[in-house]
Amino acid sequence: MLINLIAKEYGLAPRNVRNTVELLDGGATIPFISRYRKEATGSLDEVAVGNIKDMYERLKAIVQRKETIITTIEELGKLTPELKKRIDGCFDSVELEDIYLPYRPKRRTRATIARERGLEPLADLIFLQQAADVKGRARGFLCADVPTVDDAIAGASDIIAERVSENEQARNTIRHLFARHGLLVSKVVKGKEADGIKYSDYYEWQEPVGRISSHRLLAILRGEEEGFLRVSITVDADDAVERLNRHFVKRFSPSREYMEAAVADGFKRLLAPSIENETRGNAKQRADDEAIAVFAENLRQLLMSSPLGQKRVLAIDPGFRTGCKVVVLDSQGNLVHHTVIYPHQPQNDREGAAETISSLVSRYAVEAFAIGNGTAGRETEDFVRRLALGADIFSVNEDGASVYSASAVAREEFPDEDVTVRGAVSIGRRLIDPLSELVKIEPRSIGVGQYQHSVDQSKLKERLDVVVESCVNRVGVNLNTATKQILTHISGLGPALAENIVKYRAANGDFRSRKELLNVPRLGNKAFEQAAGFLRVVGGEEPLDNTAVHPESYGIVVTMAKDAGVSLGEFIADGELRKRVVLSNYVTDKVGIPTLTDIMDALNKRGLDPREQARAFSFDPSVHELEDLRVGMVLPGLVSNITAFGAFVNVGVHQDGLVHISQLADRYVSSPGDVVKLGQQVMVRVVEVDLKRRRISLSMKGV
């Protein structure tokens, strides 16, 4: 049943879904399944496998919930065969909870009290709308707890109001009304006008909840959370009650007035607040999902941004009063020297700083500069450029570097250095290999999302962890140089096995083959199967260990080489020879064309990083401060962040400018990610400079 539901939802073959679910249940990871089990899945990519995994887990949770519901209703003695059949066939969580609502244990309500006082038969009488003399019939229910007729009718009405609020059709009617016509209304909290000025746009705001953008909703909800805004979702109450009356009230009933009063009370007191909360929750979930999707894609682009590669780097963490922290890293990213220079105010020791930098470049044969883009970044970059030392100069995004420098990971790597040195090292390593360095930082601290602290934190972490795992496994890592942090994200490993690998390497020297991984404590056959294809051994005993070919497929490559009449090494090195291989000759019941094609691709790209190499970039030398900008200027910039409503671009003035989605291209743009990528070098035109609010509006149209 679950397999068919997933297959129908995503338009997939049930066989492929079933195989994917079996692999997931067997402990296989998403990167492993999408890369090495294409015959089983019908070549599903990571997104499709991830969708199957998510829906499978949701459906399993619904199945578990149904078991609890059936047990509870059965214990109440109210489980009929019809009700059980309906619950068994339901896989919609909202519908399931609506079915369960009348039976769900609840706190003591006004209706509960009325039932305890014996008023349910009177409620039934009014609900049937057949009795001509309701007040007369109500006298039969008077007692010490129900002293008057009005008390009896009020108690019966409370029972009816609760029935209305728990009725499936009624809930769906109001649910539909809130979804189609609900207005999100935001008002300023009295007396908070001055303190909450950044939310002033929403002091008197209303918008259809079904059409509000994710970033606006999250901003409004943050304003509410901080105590500046009061937020509600409303519908036309008269319209809502009229819709309910059409369902519950008979037009010429003698008890119509009592029913209409009970329905109105049920809507106002019970149903409206319940559906408002549900609608609000759904809107928040949609906004969260959109914001998390943007954050995840930004993170993916940042992690996959171009590495400089193994070059000797001089990295500078700029500063004014406290000076610029300088470190020199070797081509592996190891710290070989650190110092401090003071080229800016107040010391202004430009001559001494120039002498120090020139000496370090000469002594360590520095090939590139990495300069942090924070405070004093532009000034430091200009200073280094004027030295004309021949090495390329790169501006490096330093978001999260301070988080890393104070972390346990940094203390473990550099126990004898202070946070300033660690921060500068992080900047330099980000240039050499952004992925290896950024995996050490909590993704939420990197600063490439929007409202990341306002969304569901567990869902955000789960999604970002998937992105990190995907990127690390797509690139692959050198088994003999990889840190514990990056190994943690390799398919099938995790923190404990990653640490065991590093310890084994420290005790036994470099790995000579992938097969040697099986000697690592607690790394068994399953973990080896999942991890081996994503780990590279450079210059080892087995040449295929430096490719993305999985060890389980080595025999296929050996057979191909034998059939071609050459050695394995010759076959791997000769691309023209491989072009003559007829892949269909090697198809078996377990290995098909998709895997064979992947093997050939892996041999063609052996040892190659799928990321492009980093390119040097320069800001406009005439622009340093916000005040230097003029409307109409065309400037080079770097895309620093992407949101649902546009892209932020760094043009070198310590304040990123916004290219609104409407200004990204000369055509309609549905998503900023269709036009720009994080870290992309772009040309922009200055449209507006708001010095008071420190805001820059930019355009890429016609540039």
N, C-alpha and C positions, 0 to 999 in steps of 0.2 A: 504493500500500500504506500509506504513512504517513498519508495523508489519511483513509483509511478507519478506521485504528486510532484516530486522534484523534476522528473523528466518533462512533465507537462508544463511546469512553471517556466523552465528555461528552454523548452523546445529541443530537448536532447533525446538520444536513443536510450531507452531504459537499460539496455545491456551496458552501455558506457557508464551510466550513473551507478549501476549496481557494482561494477568493477571498481569504480572510484571509491565508493563507500567501503567496500571490502578492504581496499588498500589503506584507507584512513583508519578503519577499525583495527587494522593490523599494525598500526604505528608508523606508517609511511608519512612523510611530510609533503606539503604542497610543492616545494621546489623539486623534490625527488620524483613525485608522481608526474608532474608536468614535463620534466626533462627526460626521464628514463622509463616511463611506462606508457608511451604513446599508443602502442597497439591495444592496450587494455582500455584506455580512456577515449579512443578515437581522436587522439592528438589534442585533447583539451589543454588550453593554456592555464597559467596560474590563476587568472581571474575566474575562469569557469570552475576550476577545481575549488577555489576558495568559496565561490557561491554555493556549490554543492555542499561543502563542509558546513557553511553557516546555516543553510536551510535544513540540513539533516539534524544539526544540533537543536535548532528551534523546534522541529517536529518531534524530536525525542523528548524535549521538555514538555510539549503539549501532551504527548502520550502519558508521561509520568503524572502530569496534572490531572488528566482524565481518570487515571487510576485512583487518585486521592478523592476526586469528586464523586465517583461511583461508590467508593467505600463509605464516604460521609452520608450520602443520600440513602444508601442501603441500611446504615445504622439507624437512620431516622424512620425506617420502615416505609419509605415513600418511593422506592425505586421500582417503577413499572417496566415491563419488557419494552414498551414503546419509548420510554424515557432513556433507557439504557442503549437502545438501538440508535437513538438520535445522538447521544453523547459519543458513542463509539464511532459514528460516522462524521463527527465534527472535527475539523483541523484548523478552524479559525479561532484564535485565542479570545477575541472580543465576543464572538457568538457563544463560545463555550462558557465564558463568565456570565453572560446574560442568561443562559440556560440554568446555571448554578445559583444565580442570585437569590431566588426565592427560598432556597434550601440552605444557603450559607449561614453558618452561625454568626450572629451579629450582637452588637452591644444592646443593652436594654433601651428600646425606643418607645416613643409614645404609642405606637401600634402594639408593641409587646405588652405594655401596661394595660391597654384596652382589652387585649385578649385575656390577660390574667383576670380581668374584671368580668369576664364572661360576655363580652360585647361582640364577638365574632358572628354569632347568628344574626344579630341586628345589622351588622355590616353586610352580610350575605343578602339579607332582605332588601336593603337599600340598593345594593349592587345589581340585583335582579330587576329592580325598577318596576315592580308589579303591585306592590302594596299601596292602597289608596290613602290609608291613615298611618303615616310613619310615626307621628307623635304618639298616637294611641298605642301602636305596637311597642314603642320605646318604653312605655310605662312598665311593661313586663320585665324590664331589665334593671329597675331601680333597686338600689341596696345602699348600705352604708358608704361604700366607695363611689357609688353613682347616685347621688341624692336627687338629681333633677333630670327631667326629660332632655333638656339642652345638653347636660353632661353626657347622657347616654348617646345622643346623636353625634356629639363632638368626638367621643371615643370611637364610635363606629366609623366616622369620617376619617379619623387617623389611620384606621386599618385600611380603608379604601385608598387613601392617599399613598400609603406604602405599596399597595398592590399596583397602583398606577405606575409608581416609580420603578417597580421591578418587572413590569410587563415588557416582554421582548419587543413587541411591535411599537409600544410607546417609546421605548428607548431608541429604537431605530429611527422613529419619526423625528424625535428631538435631535438625535445625533446628526441626521441628514440636514436638519434646519441649521444647526450650529456650523456644520461643514460648509454649507452653501451660502448662508446669510449672516454668519457670526461676525461681529465687529470686535476687533481688539482695540480697547480704549485705554489710553495712558494719560494720567494726570499727575501734576506735581504734588508732592506732599506739602501741605500748608506749612509755611515757615522754612522750607528747605530750598527756596528759589535761588538764593545766592550760593549756597554750598554746592548745589547740584548743577551748576551752570553748564557743565559739559554735556548734560542731558537736556538742555533747554529746547532742543528741536522736538522733544517728546512731552513737553509740559501740557500741551493740549493736542493730542494726537489720536486719530482713529483710522483704522484701515481694515479691510476684509481679512480675517485671519487666514483664509484659504489662499490669499495672494501675497501675503507679507514676505519680504525677502528674508533669508536666513540671517544675514548680518544685522538687519534692522531689528528683528525679533530678539536676537541675542543681546544687542545693545540695550533694548528696552528692559529685558529681564535682568540684565546686570544693574541697570538703574534702580529697578525695584529691589533687588537684593541688597544694594548699598543704602536703601532707605530714602531715595529721592523721588521715586515714582510709585504711583498706585496703579496697578494694572488689572483689567478685567476683560472678559469676553462676554458680549451681550447679544441677545436676539430680541425681536419684537415679542414681548410676553403675550400680548393679546392674540397675535397670530399663532403662537405656540399652543396656547390653551384652546383656541378654536380647533386646531388640528387634533388635539387630544379628545376634545368633546365629540368630534365626529366619530371617533373610534369607540368611546365609552358611553356616551349619553344618548338615550332614546328621546326623540324629539317631543313626544306627547306623553312622556312618563309622568305619573303623579309625584315621583320622588326626584324629578329632574333638578330642582333647585339644590337638593342635598348633594347629588352627584356632581353638579357643576362646581359647587364650592369645594368638594373633596378633590376633584381633578385640578382645580386652580391651586389648591394648597399643595397637592402632590408635586405639581410642576415647580412652584416657587420655592418650596422648602426642601425638596428632596431631589427631584429629577434635574432641574436646571443646574444646581451646584455640582451634581455628579457628572453631568455631561460637559459642563464648562471645564471641570478639572481634566476630564478625559480629552477634550478638544485641545486644551492647553498642553497637555502631555504629548499629544500627537504632533502638535505644531513644534514643540520644543525638540522632539525626537527628529523630525524632518530637518530642522535647523541644525541640530547637532550632526546629523548624517552628512549634510552638505558641507558644514564647516570642517568636519573631520576628513571628508574626501579631499577638500582643497589642501588641508594641512598635509595629508598623506602624500598627495601628488607633489607638493612643494618639497617635502622631505625626500621623496624618491629622486627628484631632480638634483637636490643638493648633494645627496650621497653619491649620485652617479655623475657629479660634475667632474670636469676634466682634471686629471692629476698632472703635475709636472713630471713625475717619474723620479727615478733615482738620480737626483742632482744634489750637489753641495749647496746648502741654502744658508743665507744670513737672514735671520728673522728679527723684526723689531716690533715691540709692543710700545707704541708712541705714548708720550705724556709731556706735559709742560713743567709744572713745578717739581714733580718727582723724577723727571728725566725719562729717557727712552731706554727700555730694557732691551738689550741686544744679546742674541744667542747665535752660535754657529752650529749647524747640524751637518753630519756627514751624509752620504748618499742613502744611508739606511735610516736616517732620522735620529741618529744617536747624538746626544749633546756632547760637543767637544770643547766649547768655550762659552763664557757669558761675561757680560760687563754692563755698564750703564754710561750713556752719553747725555750731554745737556745742551743740545743745539738751540733750544728755544728759550723764551722768557720764563723765569726771571734771570737765569744764569747766562744765557746767550753765549755759551762757549762753542761757537760754530767751528772755530779753528781746531780746537782739541778734538771735537767730535769727528771732524773730517779726517784728521790724522788717524784716529782710532779705527774708523770704518775702512779707510784705505789700507791700513796695515793688516786688518783681519782678512780683507778680500785677497790680498797678496799671499799672506801666510797660509791660508786654508784653501786657496784656489776656488773661491766662491763663484758659483755659476748663476745664482739668482737671488734676488731680494724678495722677502715676504714681509709686507708692512701692514699692520692692523689698520682697519678702516674706522676706528673709533676716534676719541679725542686726540687731536694733534696729528691725525693720520695724514691729511692732505699736506700739512706743513712739513712733516717728516719725509713724505714722498718727494716733495719739491726739493728739499735739502739733498736727498740722496741722488736725485736726477742731475742736479748741478755738479755733482762730483764726477759724473761721466766715467764710471769705472768699468763700463763694458758689459756688466751682467744685466739680464732682464729684470725688470721691476714689476712686482705684482701687488695689487691691493687685495688683501685677504679679509673676508668677513669674520670678525672676531666674536660674534654672538655666541655666548655659552663658554667662551674661553675661561672666564673667571669662575664659572661653575666647575669646569674640569680642574682648574688649578687648586681648588680647595677640596677636591673629592678624594675619597679613599684610593681610587685608582692612581691619581697623580702622586699621592703620598707614597704609595707602593713603588711607583716608577722612580721618583726622585725624593727619597726620604731626607736627603741632606740639602735640598734646595728650597728656597721660599716660593711663595705663590707667584711672585712677579716673574721669576725665571720659568716656572712651569707654564704660565700663561703665554710667554713668548715662544716657548717650545711648541705649544699647541698650535700657535699661528703658523709657525714654520712647517710643521708636519701636515697641516691642512693643505698647504700648497703641494707638498710632495705626494700625498695620497689622502684626499678628503675623507674617503670612506673609512679607512683604517683609523683615522683620528676621531671622526665624529661619532663612531659607534661607542666611544667611551663616555659620551654625554647623554643624559636623559633627553630623548627627542623633544620633549615639551620645552626644554630650555634653549633650544637652538634659535627660536624666534622667527620661524618661517610660516607661521600660521596666523589665524585671527581668532580672538576669543577662545584660545585654547584652554583657558582656566574656567570658562563658563560652560563648556560642554561636558557630557558624561565622561568622567575621567577614566573609568574602567574600559569603556568602549574605545576611547581615544588611545589608551595604552595598547590595547589589543590590536588595533588597526596599525598603529605605528610600529609595533613589534613585527607584524607581518611584513611591512615595507622594508624594515631593516634586514630581516631574514632574506627576503627576495633579492635585495640589492647585493648583499654579501655573497649569496650563492650564485647570482648571475655573473659576478666578476670572478669569483673563485679566489682562493688565497694560497700563498706560498707556505707550505707546511713548515718550512724551516725558518721563516722569518715572522710568521703571524703571531700577533699578541693573543693573550688569553681572552681579551675582550672581543676580538673579531672572530676567534675560533668558537666562542660561545654561540654565535649566530649561524654557524654552519649546520646544515641539515643533519639531524640525528645526534648532535653533540650536547650542547648545554653547558652550564658553568662547571660542573664537576669534571666531566670528561675533558673539557678545554684545559682546565688546570692540570689534569693528569698528563695531557699531551705535552704541555710546557715543561712540567717537572721531568718527564721522561727524556725530553730533548736536552734539558740541562744536564742530566746525569749521563746520557749515552751519546751525545753529539747529534749532528744532523741526521734526519731520517734519510735512508738510502733508497727507500721504496715505499709506496702506499701500503704494501702488504705488511710492512713493519708496524703499522698502526695496531695490528692485532696483538702486539706485545705490550701495548699500553694497558695498565691496570684498569679493569672494569669496562674496557672497550671491546664488546663482543661482536659477533657476526652481524647482528641487526644494525648496530650503530655504524659498523664499517660499510654495510650495504648503502645506508642512507647518506653517509658523509664522503666516501672515497672519491666520487666523481667530481666533487667541488674543491678538492684539495690537490695542489700541484707540488710535485717534487722536481725541482730544477737540477739537471745534471746528475740524476740518480742512475741506478742500475737498469731501470726499465724506461725506455724512451717514451712509452705511452703514458707514463705517470705525469708527464708535463703537458697533458692534453685533457680535454673534457670527456674523452672516451672512458666509460665506466669499466672497471676491471672485469666485470662479468662479460664484457664484449671483446676483451683482448684477443680471444681465440679467433674471432671473426677476422680481425685485422691480420693476424698471423697467417690465416688461411688465404686471404687475399694476396698477401706478399708471396706466399709459396706458389700460388697459382700464376702469379705474374713472373715467377722465376727470379725473384730478387730477394735480398735480405730484408728483414723488418725495417732496419734503419734506412735502407735505400728507398723502400716503399713510402715511408713517412716523409722523406725529404723530396721525393719526386712528384710534384703536383701534376705534371703532364701524364705521368704513368697512371695516376689515380683516376684521371678523367676517362681512361679507357676501360675502367672496371664496369661490368654490367651488374648492377646491384640486384637485379631480380634473380641472379644465380645463387644468391646467398640468403634468400628468403626461406624461413622455416616456419613451423607452427607457432613458435614463440617470438621470432624476430621478423618484422616486416619492413617495408620500404621506409616508413617514418624513422625507425631507429637506424637503419643503414644510411639514410640521408644525413642524420645527425652525426654519425660516426665520420662521414666524409667531411662535413663542415668543421668538426672538431679537429681533424687532421690538417685542414687548410688554415685553421686559425690557432694552431698550437702555440701556447705560451703568450698569446696576444691578449691585451687588455681591451675589452669592448668599448671602453671610454676613450673619447678623443683627448689628445694631449692639450694641456693648458696653454693659452695664448696670452701674451703680455697685453696690457691695456693702459691707456693714459687718459686722464680727465683733461678738460680744457684748462690750459695753464693760466688763463686770465680769470678763472672763476674759483674762489675759495670760500666765500661767505655768501649767505642768503642775499645780502645787500648788493652783491656783484651781479645778480641776475637781472635781466631786462626782458620784458615781453617781446617775443619774436626771435630771441636767441635760439640757435640750433646747436645742441651740445651732445657729446658722446656720454653714454651712461651705462650702468649695469643694473639689470633687473634684480632687485633685492628681495621682493616678496610679491606673491600673487594671491589675490583674494577673489571672491565671487563678483566683486563690482569693478575690478580693474587690477592694474599692476603698479607697484611702487618701484621707482627707479632712482638710483643713487647717481647724482651728477657731480658729486664732490664738494657739497656745501654743508655737510653734517646734518642735513635734513632731507630725507627722501621725498621726492615729488610723486604725485599720483597721476597716472595716465588712466583716466576713467575708461571703462569698457567701451564707451561710445567714441573714444578718441584713439583706440588701438589700431584701427585700420580704416581704409576707405570703403569698407564693406561692412555688412552687418556681422557682428561677432556675438555668438551665443555664449562662449566661455573664453575668458582671457587665456586659458591654457592652450587654446587653439592657435594663438598668435605668438605668445612669448613663453620662454622657459627661464627658470631661475638661473641667475648668473649670466644670462645672455647679454652680449654687447649690442646696444641699440643706439640709434640717433633719435633725439627728442627735441621738440620745439617748446619753449616756455610760453604758456598761455596766460598764466596769472601768478603773481607773487603777493601773498598776504603776509606782510611783515609782522602785523600785530598778532596773528594767530600762528605764525611760523608755518605757513602752508604754501606748497608749490603745486600748481596745476600744469600738467604737461600734455603734449599731444604727439602721436606718431603718425598722424594723418599727413600724407603728402610729403613726408620727410624721407 
